Each structure stands twice: as C-alpha cells, then as structure tokens.
Amino acid sequence: MTSYITTRSLLTRLRRNAGLASLATAALFAVPMGGCSPDELLSVTDPDLINPQDVQSAAGANAVRIGALNRLNIATSGGESLLLLGGLFTDEWINGDSFIARQQIDRRIIPPENDFLLTANRALHRARVSARQAIDLMTEFTPTAPRWQVAEMHFIQAYVVNIMAEHYCDGLIFSDVEDDGTPVYGSPITTAAAHERALGHANTGLALLDSVATTDTAGVRVRNALRVLKGRILNNQATSTDASKRTQAAAAVALVATTFRYEEQHSQTTNSNQFWNLNNNARRYSVGSSEGGNGLNFATANDPRVPVCLGGDATCRAIGVTLATRDDGTIPVIVQRIWPARESRVAILTGIEARLLEAEALLPANPAGSLVILNTLRLTVTGLAPLADAGTPAARIDQLFRERAFWLFGRGTRTGDLRRLIRQYGRTEDAVFPTGEWHKGGPYGDDVNMPVPQAEQNNPNVTPGQVCINRNA
Amino acid sequence: MDLRYVLRSLVLAALVAPAAAAQAQQGTVAGRVTDASSGQPVGGALVNIAGTALGTHTNAEGQFTIRGLTAGTVVVRSLRVGYAEQRQTVTVTAGQTTTADFQMRAMAVMLSPVVTTATGDQRRVEVGNSIAQINAADIVKQSAVSTMGDLLTAKAAGVMVIPGTQTGAGIRIRVRGTSSMSLTNNPIYIIDGIRVEGATGSSTVSVGGTTPSRVGDLNPEEIETIEVVRGPSAATLYGTDAANGVIVITTKKGIAGKTQWTYYTEQTAIRDQNDYPTAFRGWRTGATGTTNSTASNAVQCFLFQVATNTCQQDSVTSYNLFKDSEATPFGTGYRQQHGLQLRGGTEQVRFFLHGEWENEDGVTKVPEFEKAYLAARPFRTPLSGSQSNPNELTRITGRANLNVALADNLDVAVTAGYTSQDLSLPRSDDSGTAGIAANVMGGPGFKYNLNAAGDTLYGWREFTPRDVYQAETLQGIERLITSASSNWRPMDWLSVRGNFGVDYIGRTDTQLCRFGNCTSTTDREGFKIDNRSSFFVYTVDAGATASRDLTERIGSETTVGLQYYRNVFNRNGAQSEKLAPGAVSVSAGSVQRGEELTSESRTLGAFIEERLSMSDKLFITAAVRSDRNSAFGRDFKTVFYPKLAVSWVVSEESFFSAPGWLNQLRLRTAYGASGVQPGTTDAVPAYSPTIALGEGAEMPGVVFSAVGNKALKPERSAELEAGIDGTFWDNRISTELTYYNKHSKDALVSKIIAPSVGAAASRFENVGEVRNWGWEAMVDAQVIQRESFGWNININGSMNSNELINLGDTLPIVSSSTLRQVEGYPLNGWWARRLVDFDDRDGDGIIEYNADSTLSEITVSARPQYQGYSAPRNEVALSNAFDFWKSRFRLAAMVDYKGGHKVYNNTERIRCASRNNCAGLVNPNASLYDQARTVMVRQHPSASAAGFFESADFIRLREMSLSFNAPDDWAGRVFRGRSLTATLAARNLGILWTKFSGVDPEAFATTGDAPSSFQAFAPPTYYTFRLTLGF
C-alpha cells in the first residue's frame, strides 16, 4: 500500500491534535533544561587554560622552568627589551620611525608613562617571577633534578635584577604573586640595594654548582653565566673611591673561558631575534653614528665587531635588506650584521665580557696589563689591529669603554657603562651621553637613566606621584 | 528566584491548559479593516482583544478572524502604522461569529502604535520608555541602502552610528554614550526573538584597521522593522549584556492572500570625492648627498631649519596625487544587486521567501601609471584579477520565514536566514609601510620621486600597487540564523510562548603573499594565514503571560519567562611562511604554526513582570530579572535587575482640558537595571602555554598569565528615564522628548597591575562608576498634506554627557599617549600637554622652539590636560520629504549634524612628525598654528600631539533620493505586473560644513571606542538607481 502525507493533510492532523502539539511544544523547551540544575547549565570548561593545580607535579615544575627560560628570551633579545631600548637611549641606535615612545627614549626625555618602557619592564619582572615559581615547584616536586636547572633559575633572577639596576633610577621595586593571583607588593629600593640583591641571587646559584664536573656541559654553562654575571654585578658596585669591587669582579670571572657564550636562541616559531626584526626587517632602528656628539661611531668605524651595511647596498641586499630608507622615510638606514637573520642567536653574556672585566680591574694599577688583555681579545678577530697605549688615565678609560662598547654592542651594557662613567669615573653627563640637537629636531633631554613606569603607582607601597627616589646616574 | 520553580510552572500551565480550554464555551470575532477615505483594505493591521492574549494581523484583503473568545463583551482594537487606533465593543456569543469591521482614519504621523518588548508586542502607549523604531522596509525601497549602517545612520535619536569607509567595513554603534571602560560598548542584537552575533572588529588578519562587523552580514532587504531599546530602563528583561542597548530586528513575514512576487535591482556607481591632504617638499642645495635634495632622497629644508639658518629653501613644491588621474588609487566602484521576494499564503500558512545576489567592487583601483609600468614589463607577473580589485564584496543571501497556525490557539513560526559572503580588503590604514594609505598620504610633495631601483613612484611614498595589492586578504562567511517559535493560547487569558534559535557563523580569514610578492623582505618569502572560526549563539526562551481584567477599570498582565543563552567560539588557525614558488596553501610553507582557541559563555535568566492598565490611561509595569552567568567569579552567583515603568496618557483624563490643537499628551517614566558580562575567563587565575627554544630543541612550557578575580560580577547599569510625548494638530505633528540618567556601577576596570608583580598586565575589578545623561528629542510633522503635494519633516536629535565618576582606588588609566581614563572626566577623553600659546616673536613668519622659554615661540603646559570628548556628544538629523502628484513622486533628503567632540587628526600628525610632508613643517605660507602644532610634536620635549585634536563638528548631506511609484495600471500595461517603483538615490554627498581640517571627521578605520583618524580613507559617495517590480 502506498502511503504519503500531503502538506495539507499534515496540517489537518496537527490541527486535530493541537492539544498534543501544544504539550509537545512546551515540553520541547522546558524538559531539556528542567532536568538540569543551574550550575550544570552554566558549567563551562575552557581548554585554553591551564589551571594552577595542573603544574603541581614534576612535569609541571619543568614546564614552568621552561616558561621562565622563554620569558628571559622575551625580556632580552626576543622582545623590544632594555637591550634595544637601552641602546636607543644611548648611542648604539637611533630612532627610525614615527613612534613617539621610541623617540622619547632616543631623545632622553622619558616620561614614566612611556609604554614601550613599561612593556620591557614587565617582561623582565615576568621572567624573574617565573624563575621564582620554578624554583619553588622544583624544590617541592623534583628535588633530584639536575642542580644546574635550579641554578639557572637563580641566574635569571640575578640577571633581571642587575640589568634593571643598570638602567633604572633609584626606586626599583621587586614584587611577586601568589598562586591564586594575589600580588605580594615590594617596596622601592635603591639601585645599590638592587645590585646587592642581584648578587645574592647569583651567589645562591653558584653555591648549587660548586662541584660541577667539567663534563657536565649544561652545568658548566650555567656556572660560567653566573660567574660573568657576578663579575658584572661587582663591577657595577665599584665606586669612585673604592675599586676593590673590580678586583673581586675579576676574581669572579677568572675561570671563565673567553669562548664562553650564554645564548638566547630564536626561530620563526618561537621568538624572532628582535635586533634583526627592528633594524634589518622593520627599519625602525638604525645603527648610531656619533649620535649627539658624544656617541661612538658604530656605523662608520668599519669595525668587524659591529659590521654594518647601508640599506639597499649590495652587502645589505645579500642579507635581505633591499630598502634604502628607514621606516620614517629618512636615509640612510644603517643595518647591523652581527645578527643577520631572524634565527640569529644572541649571546647575552660571554667570556669576552669576563676578560673586559679583568682589563678594567687592572687598568688603574697596571694599564699595560689591561692593554694586553684588550689586544689579546682583538687578536681573535681578523682585521682588528692592536691598540696602542692611550697615554693618559682618562684616555685609557675612554679606550677601555670604547672596546667594551664594540665588543658588547647590543647586549644591554651601554647604558650601565655610561652611567658608570659618571658615577665611578667622574665624567659629566654632557661628556658621555648624546647632547645638542636631536637628529629629528629639538634638543636632547637630560635623562641619564630610565624612570620606573607610571604603572608601578598601582603598588600600594609606592608614594603617590613618586616615580624615582632620585634620577642620578 | 528558584529557576526550576519557574520551569515547573510553565510545564504545569502547559499540562492543565488544554483541559481547561475544552471546558470553556467560545466564540469568534471576524471582520475587515479598510481605509476610511479610500475604502481600500488595510493589510498587516494588528487586531487584538483588550485584556486578553488574543490577536492577529489582517491579510492582504484586510480580513481577520479571532477565535477562542469567551462569551461576553469584549473590546476589539485595530492598530496600524499611519492610522489612528480604533476600538469597538462587541458581544461575543458562544459558538457564533461576531462581526467587527473597522474603517481606519489615516494619520499623518509615521510612528507605529505597536512596539516589540522582551515579553512580546505591546502598544506603544503602554510602554514607559521611548523606543525608537525604524521602518526598514520603506527606507530600503526609497533610498540607497546597501548596508545595515546605511539603514541605521541618523535614524534614531541617541543611536550613534559611525559607518565604515571601505566596501565591507564594519560599523560602530553606541546607544546613549559609552558606559564601559573595559568591556564592549556594542549593543546586542535580536532577530525574530533570538540573540545573534554582532561583534565589531570581526577578523583575525590585519589590513591595518578596517575590519568587518557581523552586523554587516544582515541584509536590509529582509527586514521589516528595527527597534532600538536604548537603555537599561527598557532593556532590563533582556538581561545581562543588554545595558548597552538592544537592537530588535523583525524580518518580513508572509501575508495571507495571493502570492506577491517582487523583483528588485540596484545599480550603483561609487566615487571617492573627498579632499585628501596635499604633500609639500622643501628643496635645498648642498654640497654632499646628505645635504642636497634629489628626486631619490628625502633631504629637505624644513621651516625650523630655515629659521635657524641651518639651510635655505630653494623652492617648495606641492603635489596631491589624489587629484592626478595618473597617480590616484581611486576609480569608480560599481555595485549591483538583484533580488527576488515572494510573500503569500493562507490564513493557516503564510510564507516569505527571499533570495539576493550582490556584488560591490570598491573604489580602490590600480592607478594609470602602474598599469603602464606593468604593461611595459611583460616579463613581470601581472596583478591577478583579485589583486587588481583589492576591495570587493560578493554576497548571496536567502531567507525563508514560515508562519503556521496549527490551531486556532497555536501558532508556530519557523525562520531561516542564510548568508554566504566573500570579502577582500586591501592593506590600508595603519598597515605600516605596506599599506596603501601610508604610501599615498606619506609621499614627498612632487610627482616624479624615484626609488632605489630608479623607478618613478608618482608621488607614492615607498611602495606602489604592484607590490601593495599583492597582499590578498579574504574573509569568507557562511552564516545561518534560524529559529522556531510557538505561541499557544490555551485560554483567552493565557498565552504561552517558546522560542529556540541558533545563529551559526563559519568564518574563514586568509591572507596570502605568494613567493616573490608584496613589500617587505620577509613577506616576499611568501606567507599564508588561514584561520577558521565558528560562532554558535544558542537561544532558548520560554514564557507565559496571563491577562485578566481585575476590575472594570483595571487590567492586569502577568508574565513569567526563562531564557538561556549559550555562546561558543572555536578557532583553528594555521600559518606558514617561506612558501615555495607557486604555492598558496599553509602546508606548502617551510615554517608552519597552528593554534586552537575556544571560548564559551552561558547565561541563565528568569524574570517576572506585572503590567497594570487603569482605564486605558495609566499603565504601570514592574518587573525583576535574575541572571547567572558562567563568567561570574566563583564567589558571585546571581544578579538581580529590577524595573518599574509608568505611562500616563494625561490628555485622556477628565480633568485635563485639552486645547483643540492637542490630540494626545503622554507622560512616561521608567527605571531599570541591566548589565554587561565579563569576558569568559576573566575570573580565573591560569597559566598559558608557551614554547622555548633551548637545550637542543623547542620545548613546551607554561607561564602564569592571568591572575583572575574570584569576586568578579557583571557591570551593572541602572537608568532613570522620563519623557513626554504628544501629538498635535489633527495628529499631523508627533513629538517625543526624553531625559535619561544612566549610572553604571561595578564597572569593570581593567586595573593595571604593578609591573613589578611579574604577572598579567591587568585584571578586571568591579570598582568603576560611570554616568551618562542627556536628552533625546524627535519631531515628525506632516507640514502639508494635499493630494498634489505633501511635505514631511522629521527631526531627531540627542545630547549626551559622560563622566567617569569613580575609578575605585585605581590611578588614572593612561590608555595610550593620547587617551586617559580620569575621574571627573569623560571616558576615553583625549589628553595631552596643551599648546598654551604661540607667538612669532621675531616676526620671521616661522614658529620656533627654544629650550630657553624666554626665546621659545610656543608655550606648552607642564602636564597633560584634558582636550575633549573622543566621540560625538550631540547629534541632529533633519529629513525632508516632498510628495508630488498623488504621492507618485517623492523627493527626500537628510542632513545630519554630529558634534561636541574632537577627532585626533593622526594622519596630519604623522605627516608632520614623520612623513615630513605637511604644510606646517615645510610650507612658509602655512598658518602659524599649523607650524606651532608641528613644532610641538616634533621639537618640544613633550612631543605632544595636542595640536592635532581638532573640533570635529560637521554637517553632512547624508542622503538624497527621488522615487517614483507608477500607477498600478502602468505596471499591468508594461509588464503585466502589480507595481513599479523606480528610485534615484545618492548617499554621503559630502560635508556641508566643518572645522575639521582632516579628510573627513568620520574617516576611521578601526571600530574601537576612541579611534583616531589615522591614514584612513573617507566615506565614498554612492549613486544608485533602484528598480522594484511587483507581480
């Protein structure tokens, strides 16, 4: 038998059974929800989130450790960090774009509201706090993990605190956060106190690596990093009247091989090398050339330690920089070739810095010995002629700091060095920082360090309106 | 309120009702509604029985039948826009049909007597709020409406619409100002009773600013009416998320009667007729390459250098490539649209079917010089078709609406609307050096500039379309909005409704630079982005209304309702770089990345509302709604929103001695609250995944990324509204005047976390308080109404004031270098150090800065100061319509004003600060003010952009149209049709007056709360011919 239902007959049937249909309609909407409690109806799981309890394990501890390493990467060469901004602030880089925040830094007129500086500041603190979280979790869940892993977390803390002390005014703050998100606010401290704090972190890390075997590559790498960092911190602590810290610095780095490198790695799938990105690729930075009179001639020195090319020339085209102008349309864009690719590794600490610390420690009492160290380093680079004695103490200091500037270009030491020239060697601000007419018009400002970001005012331990304790070098 | 109790009540009502209904002895009222003067049937009129849940609409013949009436005396009402309300008292006899015919008297005013509320259709006079209504069907037919933005712009007081400026660009809508600092200020959208997605900035690939909004997916041709529920006092029952207003859209429905076929087409030419800025260049002669101006370098002599004798200007040239037919990126765009609609059915089954295809090719074209360049180089790969037309929209829409009367007391409606859309957008706006705008507005002030390869750029800054247009950005949309609803009236006093719907959007965003294409070195290695997203918005809505006359004078309606919303968003994104030659897929790249993103929110709400009417003059509504939401913190469970509204037709009172010219006077007031929900995961502390490269490989790690807030709750806005409405002079003039005062408490402040904490940058806290207050007014007047000539004027306007009352213990929020949130000032106010004074002291005609304040010719404030509102405060729209020859011809025009705010002319700022081509920097004939603001942003230590915040008041000729409705017999004679309408229309005919010196005070690319006018194109002009044929 053939059976079919026309629209009309269906309608008729429905009309006849209107009561039933009514019930069905009501049930359709009511039943699916009526069987659930409100809490069930509102229960949502977000797969994108990792809950704090998920890291309460050995694997979780290791994941937090790796997260801390990535945050260090972002806080150094994988982000627009103090390595770049500090170089912009001094003479390593000049601004090549239209962002006012970068121009403020290049021009040494930095308001605390500067958002580029805030981002860099936050990135450093995040690396520091992630390292602290990793230490706590590893202590609890992986007590048998290699000691260098915990020591490297102490290294991150020491590195962050030190580089902040090198760049910021007095008034640095180091806060923390509890697992449930509750902030634990710190209070403002001087840069001298921050250096002491950094030294404590470095010593704690080194203490974990007292007995590292020479075959323990990772352990040796972290220990060397801690040693160079400790030397740098001690060197920062020297004063114009007390150079003993420099001697201690030299001692701290004595066992570090010149070839040592603590590297940040980059790739397209993680973090790009930001020197390459912001200079070679985006052309928002250009290598400095005697900026503001006092600046060193990085761009024109033809020094193989800071190899450069002019955007669009044959050398630059060979590394992919085909355009001749900066982002703002001005010319030339001077392009560094130390890190010619997105993936180029950046050694944020090296054995070369160790030798430079030794040379600085030797300089007052044994300038010849200091020069030997400098020239020994220069021998490692083809095309670098040996230096002659500069002749006077002041000229020797200039010579040493110039060597440091070229060897350590871009590694975040330049601001600290210029401040040390003022603080430890009695130079004036106008003699070391760029001065006069800024290259885009208007005079330079007189900042010799960076202000604590305005956002830190949200810390209840900060006196309202107080950005820095003082702005001296 | 126990939600399960409400559910059980609804089910109980459903169970007992049929039995009760069977016991009643029922009768029927039927009749016909006609025009009193012409005798023609009036279709679509609402006929209902006062004090009951029973009602229906007339068919095309004006006929209606209402069954299921309890025997006795009833009042039958007939309501239709354009007619005065009519009532009849009739006696219903059990088992018989009582006749009630209406002859309705045409009324000049166009306000609909019925509005849509959260509990169903309601007479406007009963509602204590002012609800704006837009008669979309008429507007579409009589003017050039191609987008929802066209439909909404300047149509309703208090509803500010910033239209998009490129083909496919999104719109931004703000209702009664900006209330939220941290959450969306977008209104929510409801179509035929279900929530739909209306996000702005709906894209995952960047072209520099311009982004679509999902409201743009909707086709105005399918819409019957739009109602704007402006504030919390009216939106209470729409629940959490409704505090920013509700846009209620009703699509067209079938009308019982012979099937009506309607074909329409629009043919549109699009022109960009805006004045874009002229570039200047100061030439100098020097001894070296770094001091000598050439066609291939950027060496210039600026005014401040002239003043200090650093250089001399040999000459100053100027060039505006937009005015050069060889160099301009603009040509004539073309839009065409073809659609077919069917409406018809029987009393039992009515249908509306619609299908449309449209294509819009925007004004962005390949310049003539570029065509010549490419033609001369056959070895170079030419631009593809899509690359040559980088801004194009193609859309297919379809809709089927079915209304079925399953029984005398049971109606079911099923609706389905489908959109398939492909949009291509060029890199423009703030797309860095690769964007069109950066290149056409940043050029050097002369035509034949050269790049490093020796190619002439024709005044373009760095790149030309042969590279810029090679970036192909596409968005594909597949969208289905569907709903099923029922309305069951088991007894004449009880109505039960159910509504279920889903809005599904499948969105595919892609961006492709093929190997060897595009601008930058890295782009030319090739890359492909392919992000596929799904949006689901589910609505479950059920409610019941009981209507009773408590006494002879007092009627009562009690409504209970339950709503459940679920929003789900999923995205799978893939991206790869370094493509092989010829490759266009993600899998062909050597460096590949993927991402997965999910978010979901759920809301469960219930409400109860009681409406009392007293002698049909005084109406009191009280309601309360409670909501729970998955995004609330674990320590916060339920939010309650109360509502109280009163409407009083005072002119109906016996004590009111109305003059002859006054037809009706109504006083109304309403208080209500609503909210905005937090983001789906804002309450939760969490880690997020990351990848570190080291120790020999890429390693997975986690970082603590969100601190959460377990006490998080929704923002709560409470509003008091009061108004007076009147109709005058034989109903030829209608007026509305409304004052509102909206307080948003517990406003979510994205509280900055001190960076030293080393965690997230901010977290949401309910510590803010924002106030919006202002006036809205509307006057609609039929000034002349004769057979040969008619003149209608409509004016609507609004004024809004906004203040951030309280930020808790949070510091002023510095949102950017120019925007701040400061207590005592408007949200998103412009802030910068002020240009206090400027004076050409040395009389050399050049403003100079000197660090020595005694020598400086500009004075700048020591601290940032408030500069002004970033969004318009005041808005007025004036529409005039003239009818000729028995209303066969209608000439209409609309002029609108927006003002009370400032626009950040960021285009000029970057031209002066960085592009080095603005008059204030180069041209000795530039005004001293232009020079002063340039000196301030370039040379003064503040680098303040305050000089570029410009008063942005403007008057625009927004619309003009001439339409012709042919006599019916013409259509029959010409093509055996039913009707013929032809319309000539133009949209955005230009700015009539403004002080703004930039391109256009509505030239925004982004859709945020306070966008600057930054390298954005201005709105083009649309010239449209529309033909509508009825069969």
Contacts between the chains, C-beta under 8 A, distances in Angstrom:
chain1	res1	chain2	res2	distance
A	7	B	349	7.9
A	11	B	348	6.2
A	11	B	349	7.0
A	11	B	404	7.3
A	11	B	406	7.4
A	14	B	406	4.8
A	14	B	407	7.6
A	15	B	348	7.9
A	15	B	406	6.0
A	15	B	407	5.2
A	18	B	406	5.9
A	18	B	407	3.2
A	18	B	408	7.8
A	18	B	409	7.0
A	18	B	410	5.3
A	19	B	18	3.8
A	19	B	21	7.9
A	21	B	406	5.6
A	21	B	407	7.3
A	21	B	410	6.3
A	22	B	14	6.5
A	22	B	17	7.2
A	22	B	18	6.2
A	22	B	407	7.8
A	22	B	409	7.9
A	22	B	410	5.6
A	22	B	488	4.7
A	22	B	490	6.6
A	22	B	496	7.8
A	23	B	14	5.7
A	23	B	15	6.9
A	23	B	18	7.3
A	25	B	14	7.9
A	25	B	410	7.6
A	25	B	412	7.5
A	25	B	486	4.4
A	25	B	488	6.4
A	25	B	498	5.6
A	26	B	10	6.7
A	26	B	11	6.2
A	26	B	13	7.8
A	26	B	14	3.3
A	26	B	488	7.4
A	26	B	496	6.4
A	26	B	498	6.6
A	26	B	542	7.8
A	27	B	11	7.2
A	27	B	14	7.3
A	28	B	498	6.7
A	28	B	500	7.4
A	29	B	498	4.0
A	29	B	499	7.7
A	29	B	500	6.4
A	29	B	540	6.1
A	29	B	541	7.8
A	29	B	542	4.4
A	30	B	7	5.6
A	30	B	10	5.6
A	30	B	11	4.8
A	30	B	14	7.5
A	30	B	542	6.4
A	31	B	11	7.8
A	32	B	540	7.7
A	33	B	7	6.4
A	33	B	540	6.6
A	33	B	562	7.5
A	33	B	564	6.1
A	34	B	4	6.8
A	34	B	7	4.5
A	34	B	8	7.1
A	34	B	11	6.8
A	37	B	4	7.7
A	38	B	3	5.6
A	38	B	4	8.0
A	38	B	604	5.4
A	38	B	628	5.6
A	41	B	564	6.6
A	41	B	602	6.4
A	41	B	604	5.3
A	42	B	602	4.9
A	42	B	603	7.9
A	42	B	604	5.9
A	42	B	628	5.6
A	42	B	629	6.9
A	42	B	630	4.6
A	43	B	602	7.9
A	43	B	630	7.2
A	44	B	600	4.8
A	44	B	601	6.9
A	44	B	602	6.0
A	44	B	630	4.2
A	44	B	680	7.1
A	46	B	598	6.4
A	46	B	599	6.6
A	46	B	600	7.0
A	46	B	680	6.7
A	46	B	681	5.4
A	46	B	684	7.6
A	47	B	596	7.6
A	47	B	598	5.3
A	48	B	596	7.5
A	48	B	597	6.1
A	48	B	598	5.8
A	48	B	599	7.4
A	48	B	681	7.6
A	48	B	688	7.4
A	49	B	681	6.0
A	49	B	684	6.2
A	49	B	686	4.1
A	49	B	687	7.7
A	49	B	688	7.3
A	49	B	706	7.7
A	50	B	686	6.1
A	50	B	687	4.0
A	50	B	688	6.5
A	50	B	689	6.6
A	50	B	702	5.5
A	51	B	684	7.8
A	51	B	686	6.3
A	51	B	687	7.5
A	52	B	685	6.0
A	52	B	686	7.3
A	52	B	687	6.7
A	52	B	704	7.8
A	54	B	687	7.1
A	55	B	687	6.1
A	55	B	702	6.2
A	60	B	702	7.5
A	63	B	700	6.5
A	63	B	701	5.0
A	63	B	702	4.5
A	64	B	687	7.7
A	64	B	701	7.0
A	64	B	702	5.9
A	64	B	703	7.7
A	64	B	704	7.9
A	65	B	701	7.2
A	66	B	690	7.8
A	66	B	692	4.8
A	66	B	699	4.8
A	66	B	700	6.8
A	66	B	701	3.1
A	66	B	702	7.8
A	67	B	687	7.7
A	67	B	690	5.4
A	67	B	692	7.1
A	67	B	701	3.6
A	67	B	702	4.9
A	67	B	703	4.0
A	67	B	704	8.0
A	68	B	701	7.7
A	68	B	703	7.7
A	69	B	692	4.6
A	69	B	694	5.6
A	69	B	701	7.0
A	70	B	690	4.9
A	70	B	691	6.8
A	70	B	692	3.7
A	70	B	701	5.7
A	70	B	703	7.1
A	71	B	690	7.9
A	71	B	703	6.0
A	73	B	692	6.6
A	73	B	693	7.5
A	73	B	694	7.9
A	97	B	914	7.0
A	98	B	910	5.3
A	98	B	913	5.8
A	98	B	914	3.3
A	98	B	915	7.8
A	100	B	817	5.7
A	100	B	913	7.6
A	100	B	937	8.0
A	100	B	943	4.8
A	100	B	945	7.5
A	101	B	817	6.8
A	103	B	943	6.2
A	104	B	943	6.3
A	107	B	941	7.5
A	109	B	941	4.5
A	109	B	943	7.8
A	113	B	814	4.9
A	113	B	817	7.3
A	115	B	814	7.9
A	115	B	816	7.3
A	115	B	817	7.4
A	118	B	755	6.3
A	121	B	755	4.9
A	122	B	755	4.0
A	122	B	758	7.6
A	122	B	761	6.4
A	125	B	755	5.5
A	125	B	756	5.3
A	125	B	757	7.0
A	125	B	758	3.7
A	126	B	703	7.1
A	126	B	758	4.8
A	126	B	759	7.3
A	127	B	758	7.8
A	128	B	758	5.8
A	129	B	704	7.3
A	129	B	757	7.3
A	129	B	758	3.0
A	129	B	759	6.8
A	130	B	703	5.7
A	130	B	704	6.8
A	130	B	758	7.3
A	133	B	704	6.4
A	173	B	754	7.2
A	173	B	756	4.2
A	174	B	756	5.8
A	175	B	754	6.1
A	175	B	756	4.0
A	175	B	757	4.5
A	175	B	758	7.0
A	176	B	757	6.9
A	176	B	758	6.8
A	177	B	704	7.0
A	177	B	707	6.6
A	177	B	757	5.1
A	177	B	758	6.4
A	177	B	759	4.5
A	179	B	685	7.5
A	180	B	685	5.9
A	180	B	708	7.7
A	181	B	685	3.9
A	181	B	706	7.5
A	181	B	707	3.2
A	181	B	708	4.9
A	181	B	709	7.6
A	181	B	759	7.1
A	181	B	763	7.3
A	182	B	707	7.7
A	183	B	707	7.5
A	183	B	753	6.5
A	183	B	754	7.0
A	183	B	757	4.5
A	183	B	759	7.3
A	184	B	757	7.7
A	185	B	754	6.7
A	185	B	756	7.7
A	185	B	757	7.3
A	186	B	756	5.9
A	218	B	695	7.5
A	265	B	693	4.4
A	265	B	694	5.6
A	266	B	693	6.8
A	267	B	693	5.3
A	267	B	698	7.2
A	268	B	577	6.0
A	268	B	591	4.4
A	268	B	593	8.0
A	269	B	591	6.3
A	269	B	592	8.0
A	269	B	593	5.6
A	269	B	691	6.9
A	269	B	698	6.7
A	270	B	691	5.3
A	270	B	692	6.7
A	270	B	693	4.5
A	270	B	698	6.3
A	271	B	693	7.6
A	281	B	520	6.8
A	281	B	521	6.5
A	281	B	522	6.0
A	282	B	432	7.9
A	312	B	452	4.6
A	320	B	521	4.3
A	320	B	522	7.8
A	321	B	521	6.5
A	322	B	452	7.6
A	322	B	521	6.1
A	323	B	452	7.1
A	323	B	462	7.4
A	323	B	521	7.9
A	324	B	452	4.5
A	325	B	298	6.8
A	325	B	462	6.7
A	327	B	432	7.7
A	327	B	433	6.0
A	328	B	914	4.5
A	328	B	915	7.6
A	328	B	916	7.9
A	329	B	298	5.2
A	329	B	442	6.8
A	329	B	461	6.5
A	329	B	462	7.0
A	329	B	914	7.3
A	329	B	915	6.4
A	329	B	916	6.7
A	330	B	298	5.3
A	330	B	916	7.7
A	331	B	297	5.8
A	331	B	298	5.8
A	342	B	522	7.6
A	440	B	938	6.6
A	441	B	302	7.4
A	441	B	304	6.1
A	441	B	938	5.1
A	441	B	939	4.7
A	442	B	849	6.3
A	442	B	938	6.5
A	442	B	939	3.3
A	442	B	940	6.6
A	442	B	941	6.9
A	443	B	851	5.0
A	443	B	941	7.8
A	445	B	941	5.8
A	453	B	755	5.7
A	454	B	811	7.6
A	454	B	814	6.5
A	455	B	752	4.9
A	455	B	753	7.9
A	455	B	754	6.3
A	455	B	755	5.5
A	456	B	754	5.0
A	456	B	755	6.1
A	456	B	756	6.1
A	457	B	754	7.7
A	457	B	811	5.0
A	458	B	751	7.1
A	458	B	752	5.0
A	458	B	753	6.5
A	458	B	754	4.7
A	458	B	810	6.9
A	458	B	811	6.0
A	459	B	754	3.8
A	459	B	756	6.5
A	459	B	757	7.9
A	462	B	754	7.7
